[in-house]
Structures are given as structure tokens and as C-alpha cells.
């Protein structure tokens, strides 16, 4: 059994967490902590359970009718899978950015304020204006779009669309940001801007980044977890995991011997 790291300030805690889709077990006894105001990188080959774990954190796997879990997964020491936990309220606290940018078919401004406007109390226009600027600045997009906020979000480049999706999450004031291969289809310049944004955002947010790019994890993650065939092989400080890993399978993966 993988021993948890001695983390005293965990935002997310998994203990012996298992995930099933019908009779298929996607995750086996995952035990780890995600420190608040840090970036956890999750690496591993395709099919290793990275995305399944990410989607478990904000219960997107619930959309699968045969999904069920065992063990414990907590946010701020509260069981995410407790019957009294409201998934909708949970997802307001835990936002997600997917591999493929999916801007709404609205202008840039309306993309950012769409979520906040769904609440019972819609903020006044002046407050929404400030929210849009703050969110776009945090996503490193404001300077590129400030003069065309009423242009369709669909007309932005791929990298800009991805940062717009990140701004949408930030506008909801999410405490945790989950990212599933957010740079997989982006050019190096757009990737660098996303990475710069994440490095800045961790001061106010807890970030979990799934990536197939081990170099990206090495650049931005404070800690890294290596998943393989639904199991957590190793979890620790990024520099240690990439230079002197404890498990030979980790070493084989980060040195490119498989994956």
C-alpha cells in the first residue's frame, strides 16, 4: 500500500480511493494529499487512470450510470461522495478545464459572466465588468482581447480559447482548478502563457494538472504523482520524482523507456 505523504495542509485528500465503471476498476487504492495553494502534476501513460481521478474530484464520473466508488475522497476534510454532498455546489468550488477548448457560442464578455449570472443574485453591471477584467487578467488574456470583448469567443485562436475557458473557471471563484491536458493541442507560445498563468494562480488556488508532457510537469508542478494501470506508483516533490524516483517504473517512464 502506498503510504501518504506527511502533508499537514491538504486541500484534497484521497485514502484507499477506488473507482469502478460497472465491473471495470479504473482506480485502485489511491492514497495521496494535494496541498492547498500548490500544483500537483499527474503523469502516466494513456489508460493509467489520470483523467478518471481528475473527474472523480468534482464528480463528473457520476454522469456514467454504472460508476461507483470505495474509500475516501475529501475536499477540506469533507467527504466528496457523502450522500449529503451536492455535486452542483461542489463543482462551483472545483472548476475544470478540458483538453479541447469549449467556449460558449457567445461573445468573450458573456463567456466570462455566464456562470456568475446563473446564481440567485446576479451582480450589477459594474461588478461584472470588474469580474471580467480580473478573470481575463488572471488567465493572461486581457491585453489580447480588452478591445474586442463583444467579439465571439469562437473567433479566438485555440490558445486564446483555452485561456478564455480558464477565465470562466476563475470568474466562478473556484477554489480548486482541475486541468486535463490543457495544452495538448497548443503551440509553444500558448503553452507558455498557460503555464505562466498556472504558476501565478496557485497563490490563490489549488491546481491539479493532468499532462502527458513530462517536461511540462517538471516545469510547473510542485509535486508530481505517477499513475500506472489505475494505481498510484509514486507521489512526491517533482524534482525528486524526476531525478531520484523510488520506483524503477517511475524512472523508466520519465526517461522515456515506455509510455
Secondary structure as the mmCIF struct_conf table of DSSP 4:
data_model
#
loop_
_struct_conf.conf_type_id
_struct_conf.id
_struct_conf.beg_label_comp_id
_struct_conf.beg_label_asym_id
_struct_conf.beg_label_seq_id
_struct_conf.end_label_comp_id
_struct_conf.end_label_asym_id
_struct_conf.end_label_seq_id
HELX_LH_PP_P HELX_LH_PP_P1 UNK A 2 UNK A 5
BEND BEND1 UNK A 8 UNK A 9
STRN STRN1 UNK A 10 UNK A 21
TURN_TY1_P TURN_TY1_P1 UNK A 22 UNK A 23
STRN STRN2 UNK A 24 UNK A 35
TURN_TY1_P TURN_TY1_P2 UNK A 36 UNK A 37
BEND BEND2 UNK A 38 UNK A 38
STRN STRN3 UNK A 39 UNK A 43
TURN_TY1_P TURN_TY1_P3 UNK A 46 UNK A 47
BEND BEND3 UNK A 48 UNK A 49
HELX_RH_AL_P HELX_RH_AL_P1 UNK A 50 UNK A 57
TURN_TY1_P TURN_TY1_P4 UNK A 58 UNK A 59
HELX_RH_3T_P HELX_RH_3T_P1 UNK A 60 UNK A 63
BEND BEND4 UNK A 64 UNK A 64
TURN_TY1_P TURN_TY1_P5 UNK A 65 UNK A 66
STRN STRN4 UNK A 67 UNK A 75
TURN_TY1_P TURN_TY1_P6 UNK A 76 UNK A 77
STRN STRN5 UNK A 78 UNK A 79
TURN_TY1_P TURN_TY1_P7 UNK A 80 UNK A 81
BEND BEND5 UNK A 82 UNK A 82
TURN_TY1_P TURN_TY1_P8 UNK A 83 UNK A 84
HELX_RH_AL_P HELX_RH_AL_P2 UNK A 87 UNK A 93
STRN STRN6 UNK A 94 UNK A 97
BEND BEND6 UNK A 99 UNK A 100
BEND BEND7 UNK A 105 UNK A 106
STRN STRN7 UNK A 107 UNK A 107
HELX_RH_AL_P HELX_RH_AL_P3 UNK A 108 UNK A 117
TURN_TY1_P TURN_TY1_P9 UNK A 118 UNK A 118
BEND BEND8 UNK A 119 UNK A 121
HELX_LH_PP_P HELX_LH_PP_P2 UNK A 122 UNK A 124
HELX_RH_AL_P HELX_RH_AL_P4 UNK A 125 UNK A 138
TURN_TY1_P TURN_TY1_P10 UNK A 139 UNK A 140
HELX_RH_AL_P HELX_RH_AL_P5 UNK A 142 UNK A 145
TURN_TY1_P TURN_TY1_P11 UNK A 146 UNK A 147
TURN_TY1_P TURN_TY1_P12 UNK A 149 UNK A 150
BEND BEND9 UNK A 151 UNK A 151
STRN STRN8 UNK A 152 UNK A 152
HELX_RH_3T_P HELX_RH_3T_P2 UNK A 153 UNK A 155
BEND BEND10 UNK A 156 UNK A 156
HELX_RH_AL_P HELX_RH_AL_P6 UNK A 158 UNK A 171
TURN_TY1_P TURN_TY1_P13 UNK A 172 UNK A 173
BEND BEND11 UNK A 175 UNK A 175
STRN STRN9 UNK A 176 UNK A 180
BEND BEND12 UNK A 181 UNK A 181
TURN_TY1_P TURN_TY1_P14 UNK A 182 UNK A 185
HELX_RH_AL_P HELX_RH_AL_P7 UNK A 188 UNK A 201
TURN_TY1_P TURN_TY1_P15 UNK A 202 UNK A 204
BEND BEND13 UNK A 205 UNK A 205
STRN STRN10 UNK A 206 UNK A 210
BEND BEND14 UNK A 212 UNK A 212
HELX_RH_AL_P HELX_RH_AL_P8 UNK A 214 UNK A 220
BEND BEND15 UNK A 222 UNK A 222
STRN STRN11 UNK A 223 UNK A 228
TURN_TY1_P TURN_TY1_P16 UNK A 229 UNK A 230
STRN STRN12 UNK A 231 UNK A 237
HELX_RH_AL_P HELX_RH_AL_P9 UNK A 238 UNK A 243
BEND BEND16 UNK A 244 UNK A 244
BEND BEND17 UNK A 246 UNK A 247
HELX_RH_AL_P HELX_RH_AL_P10 UNK A 248 UNK A 254
TURN_TY1_P TURN_TY1_P17 UNK A 255 UNK A 256
BEND BEND18 UNK A 257 UNK A 257
#
